[in-house]
Amino acid sequence: MQTVTTVVNCSSFSPNLSLKIKNLKPQSFSTPSKILNCEIPHSPSSPHLLGLCRASQVAELFPTTSPEIVVREARIEDCWEVAETHCSCFFPEYSFPLDFVLRFDRLVGMLFGFSVPKGCERTCLVAVIGSSGEDEFYIGSDDFKIGVLEGKISLNKGYVAGILTVDTVADFLPRKGPLRQRRRGVAYISNVAVRENFRRKGIAKRLIAKAEAKAKTWGCRAIALHCDLSNPEATKLYTSQGFKIIKIPVGANWPHPRLSADMKFNFMMKLL
């Protein structure tokens, strides 16, 4: 029996489903396509085996070992993982049953409690691991929303590894004029959290970049945030992304998050 060596380029393609398909393209991997050198028995009685690599079939069953990171707006299917990510990062000391109650409170807040004043915008962004990116199968509408969540469900959902909220509500921005009017044209970032197992992989930077792009679509000329003084790594991250620390005038009573009485913040801003 003759043995031939065949080089096979393993790539998989999205199936032809009768569902609503968004930007159907071949599935892409974050790592380069793997070239497999396989020795395939060749027999005159089975010529169809020539040029086929069974290892390629196995490769298609398992996703890449470095799954793609996709940053998008949160959807209904993400709400529990968003609440879990938020609470595990900001309140890690809580234990059952308080941790469950807190997560449920955040869940209800996402679905019903995020009221947005007229003329303002707010959205929650998620960094998803293991999704196939833009090649997604989903059911629902782009225009339907529940709270700040998109009202559609993906059939190849990934795992939420990081979250960020961006808005133009300006609750934590200094008001302008004697009438204390809401400041326009400045977006505000809050609730930036990345799960511990996925830190130092550039996820926070991806979330910030997406928030900046979203703010530009809202017509914002700048974006701002508050950074905990006791977290120098976060300050370093925001500085590397172009944010500048804004010195608050002496005696000024600028609004800021009130998580605890002894917590201090840097107010940081970046021009878009």
C-alpha positions as CSV (number, residue, x, y, z in Angstrom):
1,M,0.0,0.0,0.0
2,Q,1.4,3.4,-1.1
3,T,1.7,6.2,1.5
4,V,1.4,9.8,0.5
5,T,1.8,12.9,2.6
6,T,-0.8,15.6,2.1
7,V,-0.9,19.1,3.5
8,V,-4.4,20.1,4.6
9,N,-5.4,23.7,5.6
10,C,-8.0,23.2,8.3
11,S,-10.8,25.8,8.5
12,S,-14.4,25.4,9.3
13,F,-17.4,27.1,7.7
14,S,-20.7,28.3,9.2
15,P,-23.5,25.9,8.4
16,N,-26.4,27.0,6.2
17,L,-29.2,27.4,8.8
18,S,-32.7,28.8,8.2
19,L,-32.3,31.3,11.0
20,K,-31.6,35.0,10.8
21,I,-27.9,35.2,10.0
22,K,-25.8,38.3,10.5
23,N,-22.8,38.8,8.2
24,L,-22.4,35.1,7.3
25,K,-18.7,34.4,6.6
26,P,-16.4,31.5,7.2
27,Q,-15.7,31.1,10.9
28,S,-12.3,32.7,11.8
29,F,-9.9,31.8,14.4
30,S,-7.8,34.2,16.4
31,T,-4.7,32.0,15.8
32,P,-3.5,31.3,12.3
33,S,-5.0,28.3,10.5
34,K,-3.2,25.2,11.5
35,I,-1.3,23.2,8.8
36,L,-1.5,19.5,9.5
37,N,0.9,17.0,7.8
38,C,-1.0,13.7,7.7
39,E,0.0,10.4,6.3
40,I,-3.1,9.0,4.5
41,P,-3.3,5.5,3.2
42,H,-4.0,5.5,-0.5
43,S,-5.8,2.6,-2.1
44,P,-7.2,2.3,-5.7
45,S,-10.4,1.0,-4.2
46,S,-10.9,4.1,-2.1
47,P,-9.7,7.0,-4.2
48,H,-11.9,9.4,-2.3
49,L,-9.6,9.3,0.7
50,L,-6.8,11.0,-1.2
51,G,-6.3,14.6,0.0
52,L,-8.6,14.3,3.0
53,C,-7.2,14.6,6.5
54,R,-9.3,13.1,9.3
55,A,-7.4,15.3,11.7
56,S,-9.0,18.3,10.1
57,Q,-12.4,16.9,11.1
58,V,-11.2,16.7,14.7
59,A,-9.8,20.2,14.6
60,E,-13.2,21.5,13.6
61,L,-14.8,20.0,16.6
62,F,-12.7,22.0,19.0
63,P,-12.4,25.8,19.0
64,T,-9.1,27.6,19.0
65,T,-7.1,27.4,22.2
66,S,-6.8,31.2,22.2
67,P,-10.5,32.2,21.8
68,E,-11.4,35.5,20.2
69,I,-12.3,38.4,22.3
70,V,-15.4,40.2,21.0
71,V,-16.6,43.5,22.6
72,R,-20.2,44.4,22.0
73,E,-23.3,45.7,23.6
74,A,-24.8,43.5,26.3
75,R,-27.9,41.4,25.5
76,I,-30.6,39.7,27.5
77,E,-28.6,36.5,27.6
78,D,-25.7,38.2,29.2
79,C,-27.5,39.8,32.1
80,W,-26.7,37.2,34.8
81,E,-23.0,37.0,33.8
82,V,-22.8,40.8,33.8
83,A,-24.2,40.9,37.3
84,E,-21.9,38.1,38.4
85,T,-18.8,39.9,36.9
86,H,-19.8,43.2,38.6
87,C,-20.3,41.7,42.0
88,S,-17.3,39.4,42.0
89,C,-15.0,42.2,41.1
90,F,-16.4,45.0,43.2
91,F,-17.7,43.0,46.2
92,P,-15.5,39.9,46.4
93,E,-15.9,39.7,50.2
94,Y,-19.6,39.0,50.1
95,S,-20.7,35.4,50.8
96,F,-23.9,33.5,50.4
97,P,-26.7,34.5,50.8
98,L,-25.7,38.2,50.6
99,D,-23.7,37.6,47.4
100,F,-26.8,36.1,45.7
101,V,-29.0,38.9,46.8
102,L,-26.6,41.5,45.5
103,R,-26.3,39.7,42.1
104,F,-30.1,39.5,41.9
105,D,-30.4,43.2,42.7
106,R,-27.9,44.1,39.9
107,L,-29.9,41.8,37.6
108,V,-33.1,43.6,38.3
109,G,-31.4,46.9,37.9
110,M,-30.1,46.1,34.4
111,L,-33.5,44.9,33.3
112,F,-35.8,47.6,34.8
113,G,-33.8,50.2,36.8
114,F,-31.6,51.9,34.3
115,S,-33.9,54.9,33.5
116,V,-32.2,57.3,31.1
117,P,-33.3,61.0,31.0
118,K,-34.7,62.3,27.8
119,G,-31.9,63.2,25.3
120,C,-29.3,61.0,27.1
121,E,-27.8,57.7,26.2
122,R,-26.5,54.7,28.2
123,T,-25.3,51.2,27.3
124,C,-23.5,48.3,28.9
125,L,-20.6,46.8,26.9
126,V,-19.3,43.3,27.4
127,A,-16.1,41.5,26.4
128,V,-17.0,38.0,25.3
129,I,-14.6,35.1,25.2
130,G,-15.3,32.1,22.8
131,S,-17.8,33.8,20.5
132,S,-17.2,33.7,16.8
133,G,-17.2,37.5,16.6
134,E,-19.4,39.1,14.0
135,D,-20.4,35.8,12.4
136,E,-23.3,35.3,14.8
137,F,-26.6,33.5,14.5
138,Y,-29.2,35.3,16.5
139,I,-32.9,35.6,17.0
140,G,-34.5,39.0,17.7
141,S,-34.3,42.6,16.6
142,D,-31.6,45.3,16.7
143,D,-34.2,47.9,17.7
144,F,-35.8,46.1,20.6
145,K,-34.3,46.7,24.0
146,I,-35.0,45.8,27.7
147,G,-33.4,48.4,29.9
148,V,-29.9,48.8,28.5
149,L,-29.8,45.3,27.0
150,E,-30.3,44.4,23.4
151,G,-33.4,42.3,23.0
152,K,-31.9,39.5,20.9
153,I,-30.5,36.1,21.7
154,S,-27.3,34.6,20.1
155,L,-27.1,30.9,19.3
156,N,-23.3,30.9,19.6
157,K,-23.0,32.9,22.8
158,G,-19.6,33.2,24.4
159,Y,-18.5,33.8,28.0
160,V,-18.6,37.3,29.5
161,A,-15.1,38.2,30.8
162,G,-15.4,41.9,31.2
163,I,-17.9,44.7,31.4
164,L,-18.1,48.5,31.1
165,T,-20.9,51.1,31.3
166,V,-20.8,54.3,29.2
167,D,-23.5,57.0,29.2
168,T,-24.2,60.7,28.7
169,V,-26.3,61.1,31.8
170,A,-23.6,63.2,33.4
171,D,-24.5,62.3,37.0
172,F,-20.8,62.5,38.0
173,L,-19.8,65.5,35.9
174,P,-19.8,69.0,37.2
175,R,-23.0,70.9,36.3
176,K,-22.7,74.2,34.4
177,G,-24.1,77.6,35.0
178,P,-26.1,79.0,37.9
179,L,-29.0,76.7,37.0
180,R,-26.8,73.6,37.4
181,Q,-27.7,72.3,34.0
182,R,-26.7,68.8,32.9
183,R,-23.4,68.9,30.9
184,R,-23.7,67.8,27.3
185,G,-21.2,66.4,24.9
186,V,-19.2,64.4,27.5
187,A,-19.6,60.7,27.9
188,Y,-18.9,59.0,31.2
189,I,-17.3,55.5,31.9
190,S,-18.2,53.5,35.0
191,N,-18.3,49.9,36.3
192,V,-15.2,48.7,34.4
193,A,-14.6,45.2,35.6
194,V,-12.7,42.2,34.2
195,R,-12.9,38.7,35.8
196,E,-9.7,37.7,37.6
197,N,-8.9,34.8,35.3
198,F,-8.9,37.1,32.2
199,R,-6.9,40.0,33.5
200,R,-3.8,41.3,31.8
201,K,-5.0,40.2,28.4
202,G,-5.9,43.7,27.0
203,I,-9.7,43.3,27.7
204,A,-10.1,46.5,29.6
205,K,-8.3,48.4,26.8
206,R,-10.7,46.9,24.3
207,L,-13.7,47.9,26.4
208,I,-12.4,51.5,26.7
209,A,-11.8,51.7,23.0
210,K,-15.3,50.5,22.2
211,A,-16.7,53.0,24.7
212,E,-14.9,55.8,23.0
213,A,-16.2,54.8,19.6
214,K,-19.7,54.6,21.0
215,A,-19.4,58.1,22.6
216,K,-18.3,59.5,19.2
217,T,-21.5,58.1,17.6
218,W,-23.4,60.0,20.3
219,G,-21.7,63.2,19.2
220,C,-19.5,63.5,22.4
221,R,-16.3,65.6,22.2
222,A,-14.8,64.1,25.4
223,I,-15.0,61.1,27.7
224,A,-14.5,61.1,31.5
225,L,-14.3,58.7,34.5
226,H,-13.4,58.5,38.2
227,C,-10.5,56.2,39.2
228,D,-9.9,54.9,42.7
229,L,-6.8,56.5,44.1
230,S,-5.9,53.2,45.9
231,N,-5.7,51.4,42.5
232,P,-2.5,52.7,40.8
233,E,-2.7,50.0,38.1
234,A,-6.1,51.3,37.0
235,T,-4.7,54.9,36.9
236,K,-1.7,53.6,34.8
237,L,-4.1,51.8,32.4
238,Y,-6.3,55.0,31.8
239,T,-3.2,57.1,31.4
240,S,-1.8,54.8,28.8
241,Q,-5.1,55.2,26.9
242,G,-4.7,58.9,26.8
243,F,-6.7,60.0,29.9
244,K,-5.4,63.0,31.9
245,I,-6.0,63.7,35.6
246,I,-8.1,66.8,36.0
247,K,-7.2,68.9,39.0
248,I,-10.4,69.8,40.9
249,P,-10.5,73.5,41.9
250,V,-10.0,74.2,45.6
251,G,-13.4,74.3,47.4
252,A,-15.3,72.9,44.4
253,N,-17.9,70.3,45.2
254,W,-17.8,68.2,42.1
255,P,-19.9,65.0,42.1
256,H,-18.3,61.7,42.4
257,P,-19.2,58.0,43.2
258,R,-19.9,57.4,46.9
259,L,-19.0,53.8,47.4
260,S,-17.5,54.3,50.9
261,A,-16.7,57.3,53.1
262,D,-12.9,56.8,52.9
263,M,-12.6,56.2,49.2
264,K,-10.9,58.9,47.1
265,F,-10.9,59.3,43.4
266,N,-9.0,60.9,40.5
267,F,-11.2,62.6,38.0
268,M,-9.8,61.8,34.5
269,M,-10.8,63.0,31.1
270,K,-9.8,62.4,27.4
271,L,-10.7,64.5,24.3
272,L,-12.2,62.5,21.5
